[in-house]
Amino acid sequence: MAYAQQELKQCIEQAVGHANAYQRAIIASYSWQVEAQDVSTLTFGTQERFYFTTPDRSMRAIGFGIAQQLKTSGHDRFLRMQSKWATLNRDHVGNDLFAFCGFSFAELKQPDYRWSAFGEASMTIPKFLYLEQDGHTTVTIFAFVEPQSNAEKILNQLAVEYAELHTPKSSQFVTRIRLTRDGNDAFEASFHQATQLLKTTLKKIVLAREVVYELDQPVDLAGLVQELESSQPGSYIFFFQPTLEEAFLGATPERLILKTGQEIQTAAVAGSAPRHELEQTDYALGQTLLQDDKNRVEHAIVVDSIEQTLRGLSTRFEKPEQPMLLKNRHIQHLYTPITATLSPEVSLFQLIEKLHPTPALGGEPKEAAVAAIRDIETFERGWYGSPVGWMDGAENGEFIVAIRSGLFTDRSAVLYAGCGLVEGSRLQSELEETGTKLSPMLQALSQLCTIEKDDVYVD
């Protein structure tokens, strides 16, 4: 940080002047290039931590601490957040802004202790950001500057925190985790209610299963992120730890949206089958999936919904005629990539609001399916199945769908997996599908923890 102190101090002093003039807080920032980092950087420090990487690992963002956090709630939370971000972005001083972002799947039914630190909509500008893109790694320091602030005092505090950040912390421990709720009975009850709705008002509904583990001590979360990145090539890895007490992380194959300028990329990912270690068997499973009527119907519902949404928001739309296979380590999916050119007046958050949840995570018709999920599921989804990702000051960004994920506290791990139901879906096969989708997280945990399976109970 010594290299950047003078330039950062100038930015902070300029921000103090703006804060005094506008009588509101301003963000100051300064960036410089460093040697490439790796995921083990997450083992540094004990501050709030954030992480996002693409399937090909060509882009990584690692954040520490919180310079400023924007929060909002309600049915219009996407548009409210757009307004808050526009104001913050307009007034900042220095290099481009960057925020780790997340939204709840739907409005929270009630304040839930498990998701209290996350809320319904959150944008977090970290104090320290490592951003790796195109083979280059940049460090950015963000400073929160209020009216009448002392620039020297802010700079000194940041220097202290930056030095502490680069002190490795030992994590040589093995956590014992015990399964206490498998979620099977709750899922079965929801399944039977959902099948009745599929005969009347719904074409598709996506149900989730919640599996709860008790921990004897906190899990090594940095190690878990590292294990997921190693064991799940081809998946996005995300990690949000807004407080030292709670963290949400996972490995998802599903992109909701990538926006670069006015060009956008998304995909339909729906319909799945397990992988197999024997190449011939694995190939046969994939071909069966490509020809399976139930999965093709489920997939087509998602493709049609995305197309209908984007054609109203874009000037160009392209997709292949037939789905292909997206193969992850434990599971393969029907996959249709989609590209479009966004209309100039449409913002990224407006686009997310229109797309979320796709029928791959909610159902069809969307509003009726989401309402049904809220009625028949016995737990709060929180950020599971929701848009999480990042956005910069130019409104470029990437958001994924937060599946294959878990919420961690010091003494619990709550894992989530879902499956899409259409008419003709069978309970046992859907339960098996959720088991397959829990595999990535459970396998990663098994490398760091001792997993016990006794004393299981259900709601």
Rosetta blueprint (number, residue, H / E / L):
1 M L
2 A H
3 Y H
4 A H
5 Q H
6 Q H
7 E H
8 L H
9 K H
10 Q H
11 C H
12 I H
13 E H
14 Q H
15 A H
16 V H
17 G H
18 H H
19 A H
20 N H
21 A H
22 Y H
23 Q L
24 R L
25 A L
26 I E
27 I E
28 A E
29 S E
30 Y E
31 S E
32 W E
33 Q E
34 V E
35 E L
36 A L
37 Q L
38 D L
39 V H
40 S H
41 T H
42 L H
43 T H
44 F E
45 G L
46 T L
47 Q L
48 E L
49 R E
50 F E
51 Y E
52 F E
53 T E
54 T L
55 P L
56 D L
57 R L
58 S L
59 M E
60 R E
61 A E
62 I E
63 G E
64 F E
65 G L
66 I L
67 A L
68 Q E
69 Q E
70 L E
71 K E
72 T E
73 S L
74 G L
75 H L
76 D L
77 R H
78 F H
79 L H
80 R H
81 M H
82 Q H
83 S H
84 K H
85 W H
86 A H
87 T H
88 L H
89 N H
90 R H
91 D H
92 H L
93 V E
94 G E
95 N L
96 D L
97 L L
98 F E
99 A E
100 F E
101 C E
102 G E
103 F E
104 S L
105 F L
106 A L
107 E L
108 L L
109 K L
110 Q L
111 P L
112 D L
113 Y H
114 R H
115 W H
116 S L
117 A L
118 F L
119 G L
120 E L
121 A E
122 S E
123 M E
124 T E
125 I E
126 P L
127 K L
128 F E
129 L E
130 Y E
131 L E
132 E E
133 Q E
134 D L
135 G L
136 H E
137 T E
138 T E
139 V E
140 T E
141 I E
142 F E
143 A E
144 F E
145 V E
146 E L
147 P L
148 Q L
149 S L
150 N L
151 A H
152 E H
153 K H
154 I H
155 L H
156 N H
157 Q H
158 L H
159 A H
160 V H
161 E H
162 Y H
163 A H
164 E H
165 L H
166 H L
167 T L
168 P E
169 K L
170 S L
171 S L
172 Q L
173 F L
174 V L
175 T E
176 R E
177 I E
178 R E
179 L E
180 T E
181 R E
182 D L
183 G L
184 N H
185 D H
186 A H
187 F H
188 E H
189 A H
190 S H
191 F H
192 H H
193 Q H
194 A H
195 T H
196 Q H
197 L H
198 L H
199 K L
200 T L
201 T L
202 L L
203 K L
204 K E
205 I E
206 V E
207 L E
208 A E
209 R E
210 E E
211 V E
212 V E
213 Y E
214 E E
215 L E
216 D L
217 Q L
218 P L
219 V L
220 D L
221 L H
222 A H
223 G H
224 L H
225 V H
226 Q H
227 E H
228 L H
229 E H
230 S H
231 S H
232 Q L
233 P L
234 G L
235 S L
236 Y E
237 I E
238 F E
239 F E
240 F E
241 Q E
242 P E
243 T E
244 L L
245 E L
246 E E
247 A E
248 F E
249 L E
250 G E
251 A E
252 T E
253 P L
254 E L
255 R E
256 L E
257 I E
258 L E
259 K E
260 T E
261 G L
262 Q L
263 E E
264 I E
265 Q E
266 T E
267 A E
268 A E
269 V E
270 A E
271 G E
272 S E
273 A E
274 P E
275 R L
276 H L
277 E L
278 L L
279 E H
280 Q H
281 T H
282 D H
283 Y H
284 A H
285 L H
286 G H
287 Q H
288 T H
289 L H
290 L H
291 Q H
292 D L
293 D H
294 K H
295 N H
296 R H
297 V H
298 E H
299 H H
300 A H
301 I H
302 V H
303 V H
304 D H
305 S H
306 I H
307 E H
308 Q H
309 T H
310 L H
311 R H
312 G L
313 L L
314 S E
315 T E
316 R E
317 F E
318 E E
319 K L
320 P L
321 E L
322 Q L
323 P L
324 M E
325 L E
326 L E
327 K E
328 N L
329 R L
330 H L
331 I E
332 Q E
333 H E
334 L E
335 Y E
336 T E
337 P E
338 I E
339 T E
340 A E
341 T E
342 L E
343 S L
344 P L
345 E L
346 V L
347 S L
348 L H
349 F H
350 Q H
351 L H
352 I H
353 E H
354 K H
355 L H
356 H L
357 P L
358 T L
359 P L
360 A L
361 L L
362 G L
363 G E
364 E E
365 P L
366 K H
367 E H
368 A H
369 A H
370 V H
371 A H
372 A H
373 I H
374 R H
375 D H
376 I H
377 E L
378 T L
379 F L
380 E L
381 R L
382 G L
383 W L
384 Y L
385 G L
386 S L
387 P E
388 V E
389 G E
390 W E
391 M E
392 D E
393 G L
394 A L
395 E L
396 N L
397 G E
398 E E
399 F E
400 I E
401 V E
402 A L
403 I L
404 R L
405 S E
406 G E
407 L E
408 F E
409 T L
410 D L
411 R L
412 S E
413 A E
414 V E
415 L E
416 Y E
417 A E
418 G E
419 C E
420 G E
421 L E
422 V L
423 E L
424 G L
425 S L
426 R L
427 L H
428 Q H
429 S H
430 E H
431 L H
432 E H
433 E H
434 T H
435 G H
436 T H
437 K H
438 L H
439 S H
440 P H
441 M H
442 L H
443 Q H
444 A H
445 L H
446 S H
447 Q L
448 L L
449 C E
450 T E
451 I E
452 E E
453 K L
454 D L
455 D L
456 V L
457 Y E
458 V L
459 D L
